[in-house]
Amino acid sequence: MRGVEFELLSCIVFVAVMLSTGGTCDIYDAAGTPCVAAHSMVRALYASYSGPLYAVKRAVDNATIEVPLLVPGGFADSSVQDAFCSNSACVVQRIFDQSPRGNHLDVGPAGGAPFSAHHPDEGVNASKDVLWVGAHRAYGAYFESKKGYRNNNATGLAVGDQPESMYMVVNGRHYNRYCCFDYGNAEVDSHDDGAGTMEAVYFGQSNWPWGHGGGNGPWVMADLENGLFPGKDRVNLGNPSIDARFVTAMLKGKAGTFSLKGADAQSGRLQTLYDGERPEHQQFPPIGGNYTPMKKQGAIILGTGGDNSNWAQGTFYEGAITYGYADEATDQAVQVNIVAAGYGRGPDVFV
């Protein structure tokens, strides 16, 4: 019993140390799996970050303004956006990378997917999703079809079969059955370059012709190109639907294996949804080979698939990508930090 108590105490101490360092990317950096991308609409992901979170463009005159933090390491100063967009519609033009890499996300270019994806993407409505986080009013990035962000010239991301970890916090009530509401590592040419040329975390209800988890969705899955995977197989009933107002979705990949985790972003531990071998064959279409080894290219996408498939819906609040495969304790410390941020926590309410 004393051994169990010591293990529990060690875990509590580790989490306390991780939390004291600041944001999720401080946690990853301390664990030796540094962030190479850190994007957020609502808060700093480093205790020392003092730059802007995102930039909005005003329709009436095409002017832009950067939305700052209230204080370094703190939350978004949404009053700047409110004043700037008070008499005009605004779109999010850029989401700044808080990591030292400078991997900012801009409105995405056209891609190889058919129909609307052959045209450049559109920026999301900057004011459509309003939330409270940490008792501060903020805005999410509300994706509808034809919306998307990308950086095809990103640096520092995993390529080939190199290891990486990533997570995003999303609105658990806003999704659809189309591909692909993704965040992660993708092709540098915005085209489908075959199985294994991307690795991104997906959240939504898409189940045809792709795979799916248990129940009716939504699910946390891996977009590995030519397939949304709930696990090694097309169907994984052990990857359940997630019912929460805010959701933490996590994907980790290394040579031969990948792991999916998910949780309520307001409370509780991350649950392992899959941890094991990679798929052997792509789901659809019949091109591109298998997923071992991976052939990751190192671009960054948000809200679309690797070939700019941009028909999905979803709302993004924050996310990060690391170089390296984080361990279980780090994953859980990241989740504790997200819960502590206070998604849904307003001045007098927790919703």
C-alpha positions, 0 to 999 in steps of 0.5 A: 500500500505504501508503494501505491501511496508513493506512486500517487504522491509522485504523480501529484507532485509531477502535475503540480510542478508542470502546472507551476511552469505555466502553459501546455507548451511549458509542460511539453518543453520541460518533458523534452518534447518541445512545441514546434507549433502553438496556436490559440484563440483564447490564451497563452500556451507559454507563461512567458508569451507576450505576443498577439494571439490572432489577427482579424481583418475588417470587411468595410476597409480591409484593415487588420488588427492584432488581438493581444493578451491582457497580460503576458501568459494570460488570456485574450483581450477580446475588447480589442476585437470588439472595438475594431469590429463594432461596425463591420464584419471581421474574419480571422486572418492569421493565428499566430504561432507562440512557439519560437518557430514562428509557424503562423497559420494564414488563410489556406491556399487552394488544394487538390481535393475536388469541388470547393477545395480547388479555390483558396479557403476563406477566413472564419467569422471572427465573432461567431463563437463567443465563450468564457474561459478563465472568467474572461470573454473570448472568441473561438475560430468557428469553421464552416465549409470552405474555411481553413488555415495552413502553413506549407513552409513550417519548420521543425515538425516531424517528417518521415517516421519521426515522432510527434504529439499534438492536441487541440481543444474544440467545441464538442457540440459543433461538428458535422459528418464531412471531412476534415476538421483537422489540426496537425501535420500535412503535405507541403503541396496541399495535395493528396500525396498518398497514405501516411503523408500526413498525421493530424488529429480529427474531431467530428462525425465523419464515418463514410467512407472512412472509419468510425468509433463506437456509438454515433459520434463525434469521435477523436480520430487520426487523419493519416491521409486516405483515411480517418482512423479510430484505431488500426482497423476501420471500426474501433468500438473501443473508441467511444463517442465523446459527449462534452461541451468542450473536448480535448483531442490528442494524437501521438505518432512514432515509428510503427504505432500511434495513440489517440486520447480524448477527454472533457476539457472541463474535468477529468483525465484523458482516456486512451481511445487507441494505442497500438499498431498503425493501419496496414492499408488506406481506406479510400481511394486505392492509392498511396500504399500503407502507413508503415513507415510514415511519410510525413511532410511537415506542413500545418493545417487547421480545419481542413484535410491535407489536400484542402478537403474543407467541408467540415465544421468545428470550432477551434480554441487552442492546440499545439504540435511537438517534436517527440512522443510525449509520455503518459504523465506529460499527456495528463499534465497537459489535460490538467492544465487545460482543465485549470484554464477554465473553459466555460468558466465565466464571472458567475457561471461554469457552463 
